[in-house]
Amino acid sequence: MRSILVGFVAATMLLAGGAQAYPGMEKQDKTQVQSSVDLISVLPKPFPIEAVPFKDSKGGAVDFSQYKGKVIMVNMWATWCPPCVRELPAISRFSAKIGSDDFEVLPVSIDLEGNKQVEPFLKSLGMEDFNTYYDKEQKLGQVFPLDTIPATFILNREGELIAFVRTFVDWDDDKAVTLIKGFLAQTAEAEQVSDQAE
């Protein structure tokens, strides 16, 4: 599964070189990139993701199946990554900006020492209330390419990948709010159609 997703990511990167990576996906015109949000790649169709376990702040096992019915934004970060740290304040505000119980932000640290390393670091930033998850063994690397962070992966209500970005994004940008609200509306509509079909 990981090799397929890595192939997806690599193919998407070819867009910058003029290749059409997926049917229905238009080549990204760099002259049209006006903000970091424009760098987010939206897949032409959802891609299934395995429910790989990671840890919450208390050491409990968590996986994406627990969030079925919600759109989730998985942000992979580490204390040693300056662009990741730059994202954190906006990440911490983002859920409130979306204002929906059907949306969840899951920041996931890949620091090798887990919360022993991360909690003091967050406290030094004045962000001791920031709720992060942990994947010090990088098990999520089975489904997401983690060679570059920050990296953000957006999953629909069925736990399928629908968009990703592998660079810094200004999540305070209104475009980010518009994008996520669009995903919420799309997935809600798809869910309604599915229910009617049943």
Residue pairs with C-beta under 8 A, 6 or more apart in sequence:
1 48
1 49
1 50
1 142
1 143
2 141
2 142
2 143
2 144
2 145
5 47
5 49
5 143
5 144
5 145
5 161
6 145
8 21
8 43
8 47
9 145
9 164
9 166
11 19
11 21
11 22
12 21
12 22
12 25
12 41
14 21
15 21
15 25
15 27
15 28
15 41
16 28
16 30
18 27
19 27
20 27
22 43
22 44
23 44
24 44
24 45
25 42
25 43
25 44
28 41
32 38
33 39
35 170
35 173
35 175
36 167
36 168
36 169
36 170
36 173
37 169
37 170
37 173
37 175
37 176
37 179
38 175
39 165
39 167
39 169
40 152
40 154
40 163
40 164
40 165
40 169
40 179
41 163
41 164
41 165
42 162
42 163
43 161
43 162
43 163
43 164
46 156
46 158
46 160
46 161
46 162
47 160
47 161
47 162
48 159
48 160
48 161
49 64
49 143
49 155
49 159
49 160
49 161
50 142
50 143
51 63
51 64
51 65
51 159
52 63
52 64
52 139
52 140
52 142
52 143
53 61
53 62
53 63
53 139
54 61
54 62
54 63
54 108
54 133
54 134
54 135
54 139
54 140
55 61
55 62
55 114
55 133
55 134
55 135
55 136
56 62
56 133
56 134
57 115
57 131
57 132
57 133
57 134
62 133
64 72
64 74
64 155
64 159
65 159
67 104
67 106
67 155
67 159
68 157
68 158
68 159
69 102
69 157
70 101
70 102
70 103
70 104
70 157
71 102
71 103
71 104
71 154
71 155
71 156
71 157
71 180
71 183
71 184
71 187
72 103
72 104
72 105
72 106
72 154
72 155
72 159
73 94
73 103
73 104
73 105
73 106
73 152
73 153
73 154
73 155
73 180
74 106
74 108
74 140
74 144
74 152
74 153
74 154
74 155
75 87
75 91
75 105
75 106
75 107
75 108
75 150
75 151
75 152
76 108
76 110
76 135
76 140
76 144
76 146
76 149
76 150
76 151
76 152
76 153
77 84
77 85
77 87
77 88
77 107
77 108
77 109
77 110
77 132
77 149
77 150
78 84
78 109
78 110
78 111
78 149
79 85
79 109
79 111
79 117
79 118
79 121
80 111
81 149
81 150
83 149
83 150
83 167
83 168
84 149
84 150
85 125
86 168
87 150
87 168
87 169
87 171
88 107
88 125
88 127
88 130
89 127
90 170
90 171
90 172
91 105
91 107
91 171
92 127
92 130
93 171
93 172
94 105
94 171
94 176
95 103
95 104
95 105
97 177
98 177
98 180
98 181
98 184
100 181
100 184
102 157
102 184
102 188
103 180
103 184
106 133
107 130
107 131
107 132
107 133
108 132
108 133
108 134
108 135
108 140
109 118
109 132
109 133
109 134
109 135
109 136
110 135
110 136
110 138
110 146
110 149
111 117
111 118
111 134
111 136
112 136
113 136
114 134
114 136
115 134
118 132
118 134
119 128
122 128
122 130
122 132
138 146
140 146
144 151
144 153
144 164
145 151
145 166
148 166
148 167
149 166
150 166
150 167
150 168
150 169
151 164
151 165
151 166
151 167
152 164
152 165
152 169
153 161
153 163
153 164
154 161
154 162
154 163
154 164
154 180
154 183
155 161
155 162
156 162
156 183
156 187
156 190
157 187
157 188
157 191
158 187
162 183
162 187
163 179
163 183
169 176
170 176
